[in-house]
Amino acid sequence: MRIAQRAQRVEPFYVMELAKAAASMAQGTGAQDRPMIYLNIGEPDFTAPPLVTAAAVRAIDAGRSQYTQATGLPALREAISGWYASRFGLDIDPARIVVTAGASAALQLACLALIEAGDEVLMPDPCYPCNRQFVQAAEGRAVMVPSGPEQRFQLSAEQVEASWRPATRGVLLASPSNPTGTSIARDELERIARFVRARGGVTLVDEIYLGLSFEAEFGHSALGLPHGLGDEVISINSFSKYFNMTGWRLGWLVLPPALVPAVERLAQNLFICASTIAQQAALACFEPHSLAEYERRRQEFKARRDFFIPALNRIGLNVPVMPDGAFYAWADVRGLCEHWGIAPQGARPDEGGSWSLAFELMKRCQLATTPGRDFGHAEPGRYLRFSTANSMAQLQEAVLRLEQAL
């Protein structure tokens, strides 16, 4: 059977090999005495709050499960608009909001609507691997620009300008970012958007962790950029992270008005609509009681960060930039690799560096983590991603095991 080249160009999730190994070790001898701690999964340990699940049950019982408009339930678009007003002080016309089957569908729709074959899109290295695959699926090319700790692991305006070429279509950013939990400073984001607009390009910003911002300096949406820049940004968001609805597969786009009809046509043909039950349930996310619960959980995520990052730094797993959002720690593990006699990154992605270290941590500490290989090509063996989406008790136990192993 002939497989299309676009499918063959998609890189595998190398971390799945780690996940399989962790599952195997978790069932091995002694696993009951010291169970595996999973800090490799970017999924909140919280699930949808009671009002949301109750709304889903009511919708099912009442038979409210037929197709919605391709752009989503009007009431949900209104509710999302209201959230932008109350949380960020932004006046977002509900007509600019398109509800999607998760942020993945949002990214796919945006890329298909904007990217032609051969277009290049600038992205930071490291970044979430699926984002560059959406560009590639639209026959574009993701241009990964190494972005180190001195830039908060984010693209700078200077880098965007230096990397821009005739084939460049725009930039795809994430703020806060997976895997680093870092955001782009507002003035830097404004400079990027201004330069991109001057070149006739597009600025796409993945904001799925925006609700989980911890610092006022960074907790802003690109949609609020001044001088009309925010009206031209394409913002991708999701109910998965802040709203704790990962498996419900619900997200949204905020688009410039001129782009909405094209995205609607694509959505009609590719998805018909997002899950109606999930949309009905998501309306309850914006009830005062639910929002209060989400804020309580956000503070819990912040408390976990405030415990875990200093603990990693104390034991020599240096996190060069304090994450200001999300639930990740992007740790420089060169010191620990040297301490344990692990060679730097080898010629293959499964040799040395953080890849080999991840296996050692599973063996010595029963601790599953994510090596840097999936997130880019610039020094992937140097960094290891920890997820702090687990309970405080599990994070404390993880630190204790690391201290004992060292």
URMOMO-V593666 format. One record per residue. N is the residue number from 1. RES is the residue in one small letter. SS is DSSP state (helix for helix, strand for strand, loop for the rest). PSI is psi in whole degrees, 0 to 359 (999 if undefined). BURIAL is I if it has 24 or more other C-alpha atoms within 12 Angstrom, else O. Layout:
# URMOMO-V593666
<<N:RES:SS:PSI:BURIAL> <N:RES:SS:PSI:BURIAL>>
This chain:
# URMOMO-V593666
<<1:m:loop:131:O> <2:r:loop:126:O> <3:i:loop:134:O> <4:a:loop:146:O> <5:q:helix:326:O> <6:r:helix:325:O> <7:a:helix:323:O> <8:q:helix:336:O> <9:r:helix:341:O> <10:v:loop:122:I> <11:e:loop:149:I> <12:p:loop:162:O> <13:f:loop:99:O> <14:y:loop:331:O> <15:v:helix:342:I> <16:m:helix:331:O> <17:e:helix:321:I> <18:l:helix:319:I> <19:a:helix:320:I> <20:k:helix:319:O> <21:a:helix:320:I> <22:a:helix:318:I> <23:a:helix:321:O> <24:s:helix:315:O> <25:m:helix:325:I> <26:a:helix:340:I> <27:q:loop:2:O> <28:g:loop:188:O> <29:t:loop:133:O> <30:g:loop:1:O> <31:a:loop:330:O> <32:q:loop:328:O> <33:d:loop:326:O> <34:r:loop:83:O> <35:p:loop:154:I> <36:m:loop:138:I> <37:i:strand:125:I> <38:y:strand:101:I> <39:l:loop:27:I> <40:n:loop:357:I> <41:i:loop:126:I> <42:g:loop:61:I> <43:e:loop:129:I> <44:p:loop:142:I> <45:d:loop:346:I> <46:f:loop:147:I> <47:t:loop:180:I> <48:a:loop:137:I> <49:p:loop:168:I> <50:p:helix:318:O> <51:l:helix:329:I> <52:v:helix:312:I> <53:t:helix:324:I> <54:a:helix:322:O> <55:a:helix:323:I> <56:a:helix:317:I> <57:v:helix:317:O> <58:r:helix:319:O> <59:a:helix:319:I> <60:i:helix:313:O> <61:d:helix:326:O> <62:a:loop:358:O> <63:g:loop:22:O> <64:r:loop:72:O> <65:s:loop:8:O> <66:q:loop:167:O> <67:y:loop:146:O> <68:t:loop:180:I> <69:q:loop:153:I> <70:a:loop:334:I> <71:t:loop:354:I> <72:g:loop:167:I> <73:l:loop:128:I> <74:p:helix:322:I> <75:a:helix:324:I> <76:l:helix:321:I> <77:r:helix:321:I> <78:e:helix:319:I> <79:a:helix:319:I> <80:i:helix:318:I> <81:s:helix:318:I> <82:g:helix:325:I> <83:w:helix:318:I> <84:y:helix:323:I> <85:a:helix:313:O> <86:s:helix:325:O> <87:r:helix:321:I> <88:f:helix:358:I> <89:g:loop:30:O> <90:l:loop:140:O> <91:d:loop:94:I> <92:i:loop:118:I> <93:d:loop:125:I> <94:p:helix:335:I> <95:a:helix:342:I> <96:r:helix:353:I> <97:i:strand:130:I> <98:v:strand:119:I> <99:v:strand:135:I> <100:t:strand:168:I> <101:a:loop:70:I> <102:g:helix:168:I> <103:a:helix:335:I> <104:s:helix:314:I> <105:a:helix:323:I> <106:a:helix:314:I> <107:l:helix:320:I> <108:q:helix:314:I> <109:l:helix:316:I> <110:a:helix:316:I> <111:c:helix:318:I> <112:l:helix:328:I> <113:a:helix:338:I> <114:l:helix:339:I> <115:i:loop:129:I> <116:e:loop:164:O> <117:a:loop:129:O> <118:g:loop:348:O> <119:d:loop:145:I> <120:e:strand:141:I> <121:v:strand:126:I> <122:l:strand:134:I> <123:m:strand:151:I> <124:p:strand:152:I> <125:d:strand:106:I> <126:p:loop:159:I> <127:c:loop:171:I> <128:y:loop:127:I> <129:p:helix:325:I> <130:c:helix:330:I> <131:n:helix:318:I> <132:r:helix:336:I> <133:q:helix:329:I> <134:f:helix:321:I> <135:v:helix:315:I> <136:q:helix:322:I> <137:a:helix:334:I> <138:a:loop:13:I> <139:e:loop:17:I> <140:g:loop:186:I> <141:r:strand:123:I> <142:a:strand:122:I> <143:v:strand:109:I> <144:m:strand:122:I> <145:v:strand:115:I> <146:p:strand:127:I> <147:s:loop:106:I> <148:g:loop:187:I> <149:p:helix:332:I> <150:e:helix:342:O> <151:q:helix:18:I> <152:r:loop:25:I> <153:f:loop:31:I> <154:q:loop:156:I> <155:l:loop:143:I> <156:s:loop:160:I> <157:a:helix:323:I> <158:e:helix:319:O> <159:q:helix:318:I> <160:v:helix:314:I> <161:e:helix:317:I> <162:a:helix:332:O> <163:s:helix:352:I> <164:w:loop:133:I> <165:r:loop:171:O> <166:p:loop:328:O> <167:a:loop:354:O> <168:t:strand:129:I> <169:r:strand:330:I> <170:g:strand:201:I> <171:v:strand:147:I> <172:l:strand:111:I> <173:l:strand:169:I> <174:a:strand:127:I> <175:s:loop:109:I> <176:p:loop:161:I> <177:s:loop:148:I> <178:n:loop:116:I> <179:p:loop:4:I> <180:t:loop:340:I> <181:g:loop:14:I> <182:t:loop:152:I> <183:s:loop:167:I> <184:i:loop:130:I> <185:a:loop:145:I> <186:r:helix:316:I> <187:d:helix:326:O> <188:e:helix:319:I> <189:l:helix:321:I> <190:e:helix:318:I> <191:r:helix:320:I> <192:i:helix:310:I> <193:a:helix:323:I> <194:r:helix:315:I> <195:f:helix:316:I> <196:v:helix:318:I> <197:r:helix:319:I> <198:a:helix:333:O> <199:r:loop:5:O> <200:g:loop:21:O> <201:g:loop:187:I> <202:v:strand:145:I> <203:t:strand:113:I> <204:l:strand:133:I> <205:v:strand:117:I> <206:d:strand:112:I> <207:e:loop:32:I> <208:i:loop:341:I> <209:y:loop:8:I> <210:l:helix:321:I> <211:g:helix:338:I> <212:l:helix:40:I> <213:s:strand:143:I> <214:f:loop:343:I> <215:e:loop:131:I> <216:a:loop:330:O> <217:e:loop:330:O> <218:f:loop:349:I> <219:g:loop:59:I> <220:h:loop:155:I> <221:s:loop:145:I> <222:a:helix:340:I> <223:l:helix:345:I> <224:g:helix:9:I> <225:l:loop:143:I> <226:p:loop:176:O> <227:h:loop:32:O> <228:g:loop:359:O> <229:l:helix:321:I> <230:g:helix:333:I> <231:d:helix:342:I> <232:e:helix:347:I> <233:v:loop:144:I> <234:i:strand:115:I> <235:s:strand:133:I> <236:i:strand:131:I> <237:n:strand:176:I> <238:s:strand:154:I> <239:f:loop:2:I> <240:s:loop:313:I> <241:k:loop:289:I> <242:y:loop:321:I> <243:f:loop:0:I> <244:n:loop:41:I> <245:m:loop:51:I> <246:t:helix:309:I> <247:g:helix:357:O> <248:w:helix:343:I> <249:r:loop:69:I> <250:l:loop:130:I> <251:g:strand:192:I> <252:w:strand:162:I> <253:l:strand:146:I> <254:v:strand:122:I> <255:l:loop:155:I> <256:p:loop:143:I> <257:p:helix:323:O> <258:a:helix:339:O> <259:l:helix:343:I> <260:v:helix:313:I> <261:p:helix:320:O> <262:a:helix:317:O> <263:v:helix:323:I> <264:e:helix:317:I> <265:r:helix:317:O> <266:l:helix:315:I> <267:a:helix:320:I> <268:q:helix:319:I> <269:n:helix:325:O> <270:l:helix:329:O> <271:f:loop:342:I> <272:i:loop:298:I> <273:c:loop:166:I> <274:a:loop:164:I> <275:s:loop:123:I> <276:t:helix:319:I> <277:i:helix:316:I> <278:a:helix:321:I> <279:q:helix:316:I> <280:q:helix:319:I> <281:a:helix:320:I> <282:a:helix:337:I> <283:l:helix:326:I> <284:a:helix:348:I> <285:c:helix:333:I> <286:f:helix:7:I> <287:e:loop:145:O> <288:p:helix:319:O> <289:h:helix:320:O> <290:s:helix:316:I> <291:l:helix:322:I> <292:a:helix:321:O> <293:e:helix:321:I> <294:y:helix:322:I> <295:e:helix:323:I> <296:r:helix:317:O> <297:r:helix:324:I> <298:r:helix:319:I> <299:q:helix:327:O> <300:e:helix:317:I> <301:f:helix:320:I> <302:k:helix:319:I> <303:a:helix:322:I> <304:r:helix:315:I> <305:r:helix:313:I> <306:d:helix:336:I> <307:f:helix:312:I> <308:f:helix:318:I> <309:i:helix:310:I> <310:p:helix:326:I> <311:a:helix:317:I> <312:l:helix:315:I> <313:n:helix:321:I> <314:r:helix:325:O> <315:i:loop:10:I> <316:g:loop:5:I> <317:l:loop:84:I> <318:n:strand:127:I> <319:v:loop:102:I> <320:p:loop:336:I> <321:v:loop:122:I> <322:m:loop:121:I> <323:p:loop:136:I> <324:d:loop:2:I> <325:g:strand:185:I> <326:a:loop:208:I> <327:f:loop:57:I> <328:y:strand:155:I> <329:a:strand:122:I> <330:w:strand:96:I> <331:a:strand:138:I> <332:d:strand:115:I> <333:v:loop:19:I> <334:r:helix:321:I> <335:g:helix:317:I> <336:l:helix:323:I> <337:c:helix:316:I> <338:e:helix:319:O> <339:h:helix:322:O> <340:w:loop:7:O> <341:g:loop:29:O> <342:i:loop:127:I> <343:a:loop:155:I> <344:p:loop:176:I> <345:q:loop:129:I> <346:g:loop:191:O> <347:a:loop:332:O> <348:r:loop:156:O> <349:p:loop:341:I> <350:d:loop:30:I> <351:e:loop:128:O> <352:g:loop:184:I> <353:g:helix:212:I> <354:s:helix:335:I> <355:w:helix:308:I> <356:s:helix:324:I> <357:l:helix:321:I> <358:a:helix:321:I> <359:f:helix:322:I> <360:e:helix:321:I> <361:l:helix:325:I> <362:m:helix:320:I> <363:k:helix:314:I> <364:r:helix:327:O> <365:c:helix:356:I> <366:q:loop:53:I> <367:l:strand:117:I> <368:a:strand:128:I> <369:t:loop:183:I> <370:t:strand:117:I> <371:p:strand:166:I> <372:g:helix:352:I> <373:r:helix:319:I> <374:d:helix:339:I> <375:f:helix:357:I> <376:g:loop:189:I> <377:h:loop:353:I> <378:a:loop:107:O> <379:e:loop:50:I> <380:p:helix:333:I> <381:g:helix:354:I> <382:r:helix:333:I> <383:y:strand:150:I> <384:l:strand:136:I> <385:r:strand:128:I> <386:f:strand:139:I> <387:s:strand:131:I> <388:t:loop:27:I> <389:a:loop:358:I> <390:n:loop:173:I> <391:s:loop:159:I> <392:m:helix:322:I> <393:a:helix:319:O> <394:q:helix:323:I> <395:l:helix:319:I> <396:q:helix:319:I> <397:e:helix:322:I> <398:a:helix:316:I> <399:v:helix:317:I> <400:l:helix:316:O> <401:r:helix:320:I> <402:l:helix:317:I> <403:e:helix:319:O> <404:q:helix:320:O> <405:a:helix:332:O> <406:l:loop:999:O>>
